[in-house]
Every structure is written in structure tokens, then in C-alpha cells.
Amino acid sequence: MRKHLIFLLPLFLVSSVFYAEDEVSIARAQLNRAVELIEGVIPGTERLETARLSFLKRNFLAVRTSLQQNGLAHAATMRSYQQLIVAFRYSNSFLKQLESEYTIGALKELYDINELIAKARGFDDTPYTQITANVFSEMHQLFLQLETLASLSPDLKNPIHALIPKMGNVIAIAKQGDRPKTFAAAVPLSKEITALYAAFGKIQHANPAFDAVLDIQGLNEFYAEFAQIEGDK
């Protein structure tokens, strides 16, 4: 019988990890805990099982690295999350084989964390994925932030002001899931955002708007890839 060195925290203590002060802290806590759980399971596994668990661990670490280097609202981080969700879902059968009296608690918590991540980032499949709603909600908040900045030029403030209600409409439709009607509403708006790139490019690094604009472009580029928007968008 295998013996696994796994530290299982009481449910209330584990849950308290996720009552962090903001969304980034919650995301970081989820990733850190997932890595700890995998590391707790690894010692009692065979070579190939260890390799598979290490692969999953690397996916969580890749997201954590991108989160630290690029932030949450960044295309690279969103892609890392997407890869993580896919990797985890295609490992469900493998993880089931590892369940024992020593590992079942840790693996269940790992499943729960993965589902929390999937839902928070818009990769849940119930009944449709929510990637459009997630991406446009984040961009909506960034555009609202831009609208308040005195450093933003009028030639950007006016089109941004016009975009905000359109984004609200897309988000309302997208809450029904990623489906044809959602893409029909979101793709033209994504193209309108792309049309602002030239104006975005004139914003200097010292401008308070710079980081928000960069995040918007990253999210919009991620969405263009997800929605398979043609290159001439």
C-alpha cells in the first residue's frame, strides 16, 4: 500500500485562503494551494505518475509566473489559464486512478480549485463557456477606468465613451454563454477596439493610461484568437 505525505487542512482553513483582499490575491492563493497539493501527492507515486503530476504542476506554475510578470488581465495569462484547464480536464481519468485513502482529500480539493479557476476565468462549460463575458467584463472595467483619466486625449475619450454602452450590451448577451449570437455581437465590437490601436500606440509609458491600454489590447488580442477573427479585423 502506498503511503503519501499529504497535509490536509481543515475545510474552514482551506476556505479561508480564498477570502483574500482582491481578485489577484485570490488567483495567487488558488495557484499556490494547487501546487502544494500536487507536491503532497507526488512522493508516493510511480515514475510515470510522477511525470504526469509534474506536468500538471508546471501548468499551474506557468499561470503563476505569468500572473506575477504580466498581471491577471493579460492575454498571456489568459492563454496560460486556458492551457491549464485543458491539461487538467484531460487528466481526470489519470487522477481518478491515484485516489486512495491517503490522497482522496487532496485530489478532491485540487478538483475544487480547478473548477473555481475555470468558472472565474470563464472556462466553465455549464451550459456554454463564458469566455466572451469574462473578457469583455474585464475590458469594460478598464475602459471605465480610462474614461476617468484627465491625461487621456479627447480623440480617445470620445470613442471610448461611445464604446462603453456597446460593451454593456455585449456582456448582457454573452452571459448566456459563448454561442453564435454572442459572437455576432462581440466580434464587431472587438474590431472597433482594434481600430483604436493606432491611438493607443501614441500613449507614452509615463501616462497613467498606459497600463490599462496595454491590458485592453492584450485581452482583445486573446479574444480575437479565441473567436477566430480574421487578421484583417
C-alpha positions in Angstrom: 0.0 0.0 0.0 1.3 3.4 -0.9 1.9 6.0 1.7 1.6 9.6 0.8 2.9 12.5 2.8 -0.1 14.9 2.5 -1.0 17.7 4.7 -4.8 18.1 4.8 -6.0 21.4 6.2 -9.4 21.6 7.8 -12.1 22.8 5.4 -12.6 26.1 7.1 -8.9 26.8 7.0 -8.6 25.9 3.3 -11.7 28.0 2.5 -10.2 31.0 4.3 -7.3 31.0 1.8 -9.7 32.2 -0.8 -11.1 35.2 1.2 -8.2 37.3 0.0 -8.4 41.0 -0.4 -8.7 41.1 -4.2 -9.1 39.0 -7.3 -5.3 38.8 -7.9 -4.7 37.6 -4.4 -7.4 35.0 -4.7 -5.9 33.8 -8.0 -2.4 33.6 -6.4 -3.8 31.7 -3.4 -5.6 29.2 -5.6 -2.4 28.5 -7.7 -0.2 28.2 -4.6 -2.5 25.8 -2.9 -2.8 23.6 -6.1 1.0 23.4 -6.3 1.1 22.4 -2.6 -1.5 19.7 -3.1 0.3 18.2 -6.1 3.6 18.2 -4.3 1.9 16.3 -1.4 0.7 13.6 -3.7 3.9 13.1 -5.7 6.1 11.3 -3.1 4.0 8.1 -3.1 3.7 7.7 -6.9 5.4 5.7 -9.6 7.8 7.3 -12.1 5.2 7.8 -14.9 2.6 9.0 -12.4 5.1 11.5 -11.0 5.8 12.7 -14.5 2.1 13.3 -15.2 1.7 15.1 -11.9 4.8 17.2 -12.6 3.3 18.2 -15.9 0.1 19.4 -14.2 2.3 21.3 -11.6 4.2 23.0 -14.4 0.9 24.3 -15.8 -0.1 25.8 -12.5 3.4 27.3 -12.2 3.2 28.8 -15.7 0.0 30.6 -14.8 1.5 31.8 -11.6 4.6 33.1 -13.4 2.5 34.9 -16.0 0.3 36.4 -13.2 3.4 37.8 -11.5 5.0 39.1 -14.6 2.1 40.3 -16.7 -0.9 40.6 -14.3 -4.3 39.0 -14.4 -5.8 41.0 -17.3 -3.2 39.9 -19.9 -3.5 37.7 -22.9 -0.5 35.6 -21.9 -2.1 34.9 -18.5 -5.4 34.1 -20.1 -3.7 31.6 -22.5 -1.9 30.0 -19.6 -5.1 29.6 -17.8 -6.7 28.1 -20.8 -3.8 25.6 -21.2 -4.1 24.7 -17.5 -7.9 24.0 -17.8 -7.4 21.8 -20.8 -4.5 20.0 -19.3 -6.4 19.3 -16.1 -9.6 18.2 -17.8 -7.6 15.7 -19.9 -6.1 14.3 -16.7 -9.3 13.5 -14.9 -9.1 9.7 -15.6 -5.4 9.7 -14.6 -6.1 11.5 -11.3 -9.0 9.1 -10.5 -6.5 6.2 -10.6 -4.5 7.9 -7.9 -7.3 8.1 -5.4 -6.7 6.3 -2.2 -7.5 6.8 1.5 -4.3 8.9 1.6 -4.9 11.1 -1.5 -8.7 11.4 -1.9 -8.9 14.6 0.2 -6.1 16.3 -1.6 -7.3 15.3 -5.0 -10.9 16.5 -4.2 -9.6 19.8 -3.1 -7.5 20.0 -6.3 -10.6 19.3 -8.4 -12.5 22.0 -6.5 -9.7 24.6 -7.0 -9.6 23.8 -10.7 -13.4 24.3 -11.0 -13.2 27.6 -9.2 -10.4 28.7 -11.6 -12.4 27.6 -14.6 -15.5 29.5 -13.6 -13.7 32.6 -12.5 -11.8 32.8 -15.8 -14.8 31.9 -18.0 -13.8 28.4 -18.9 -16.6 26.5 -17.3 -18.9 24.5 -19.7 -22.2 25.0 -18.0 -24.0 25.3 -20.3 -21.6 27.2 -22.5 -18.2 28.7 -21.8 -18.2 32.2 -20.6 -15.0 33.5 -22.1 -16.7 36.4 -24.0 -18.5 37.6 -20.9 -15.3 37.3 -18.9 -13.0 39.1 -21.4 -15.5 41.9 -22.2 -16.3 42.4 -18.5 -12.6 43.0 -17.8 -12.2 45.3 -20.8 -15.3 47.2 -19.7 -13.8 47.9 -16.3 -10.6 49.1 -17.9 -12.5 51.4 -20.3 -14.4 52.9 -17.4 -11.0 53.5 -15.7 -9.7 55.2 -18.8 -12.7 57.4 -19.0 -11.8 59.0 -15.6 -8.3 59.9 -16.5 -7.5 63.6 -17.2 -4.4 62.5 -19.2 -6.5 60.9 -21.9 -6.8 62.9 -25.1 -10.2 63.9 -26.4 -9.7 61.9 -29.6 -9.6 58.8 -27.4 -12.1 59.8 -24.8 -14.9 60.3 -27.3 -14.7 56.9 -29.0 -14.2 55.2 -25.6 -17.3 56.9 -24.3 -19.2 55.6 -27.3 -17.9 52.0 -26.8 -18.9 51.6 -23.1 -22.7 51.2 -23.7 -21.9 48.8 -26.6 -19.8 46.7 -24.2 -22.6 46.6 -21.7 -24.9 45.2 -24.4 -22.3 42.5 -25.4 -21.8 41.5 -21.8 -25.6 41.1 -21.3 -25.8 38.8 -24.4 -22.6 37.0 -23.5 -23.9 35.9 -20.1 -26.0 33.4 -22.0 -22.7 31.7 -23.0 -20.3 31.6 -26.0 -22.7 30.8 -28.8 -23.5 32.3 -32.3 -25.5 35.3 -31.1 -22.7 36.2 -28.6 -20.0 36.1 -31.3 -22.3 38.0 -33.7 -22.4 40.8 -31.1 -18.8 40.6 -29.8 -16.8 40.3 -33.0 -17.7 43.7 -34.5 -17.0 45.4 -31.1 -13.6 43.7 -30.9 -12.9 45.1 -34.3 -13.9 48.6 -33.1 -11.4 48.2 -30.2 -8.7 47.1 -32.7 -9.3 50.3 -34.7 -8.2 52.3 -31.6 -4.8 50.6 -31.5 -3.1 53.4 -33.5 -4.3 56.0 -31.0 -3.3 53.6 -28.1 0.2 53.4 -29.6 0.6 57.2 -29.0 0.2 56.9 -25.3 3.6 57.2 -23.6 4.8 54.8 -20.8 4.6 57.6 -18.2 1.0 58.2 -18.9 -1.4 56.7 -16.2 -3.4 55.3 -19.1 -0.6 53.2 -20.4 -1.1 50.0 -18.3 -4.9 50.0 -18.8 -4.5 50.4 -22.6 -1.9 47.6 -22.7 -4.3 45.3 -20.8 -7.1 46.1 -23.1 -5.0 45.3 -26.2 -3.9 42.0 -24.6 -7.4 41.0 -23.8 -8.7 42.0 -27.2 -6.0 40.1 -29.0 -6.7 37.0 -26.9 -10.4 37.3 -27.8 -9.6 37.7 -31.5 -7.7 34.4 -31.4 -10.4 32.7 -29.4 -13.2 33.9 -31.7 -11.1 33.2 -34.8 -11.4 36.8 -36.0 -9.5 37.2 -39.3 -6.2 39.0 -39.4 -7.7 42.0 -41.3 -10.0 42.7 -38.4 
